Amino acid sequence: MSNFSTSKIESLLKQNLHEWLINNKQLDPRIITLRIDKIILSKDLSLAKIFCYHESIDPPLLRKLNKQNYFIRKHIVNNMKIRKIPKFKFYESELETQDQKLDSILNEIAKKHND
């Protein structure tokens, strides 16, 4: 498995992260509905930036996830065979804010059209 492309590893990491989140929902009930939008893996596989979205995401939730780095890596070690297990850093996804911007633009256009 060590010859996988970065995108394949990112996909497998995403799948394994979802698994870990479901198995560790007791950390925070919001984890169940957390959406992982994107994983960016460094070229040397030392760091994985995980962009996630939840309607009520806040810094304490991200801190909880970032503190679980050891346990997430342990889960990945047991489920994936890659040459290096990255450290994980969780970030708030900007995809939803882009959606919100688009919605506000569309609402603005609709208002102008109705007037």
HELIX and SHEET records of a PDB file:
HELIX    1   1 THR A    6  ASN A   23  1                                  18    
HELIX    2   2 LYS A   25  LEU A   27  5                                   3    
HELIX    3   3 PRO A   29  THR A   33  5                                   5    
HELIX    4   4 PRO A   59  LYS A   67  1                                   9    
HELIX    5   5 ASN A   69  ASN A   79  1                                  11    
HELIX    6   6 LEU A   95  ASN A  114  1                                  20    
SHEET    1   A 3 ARG A  35  LEU A  41  0                                        
SHEET    2   A 3 LEU A  47  TYR A  53 -1                                        
SHEET    3   A 3 LYS A  87  GLU A  92  1                                        
END                                                                             
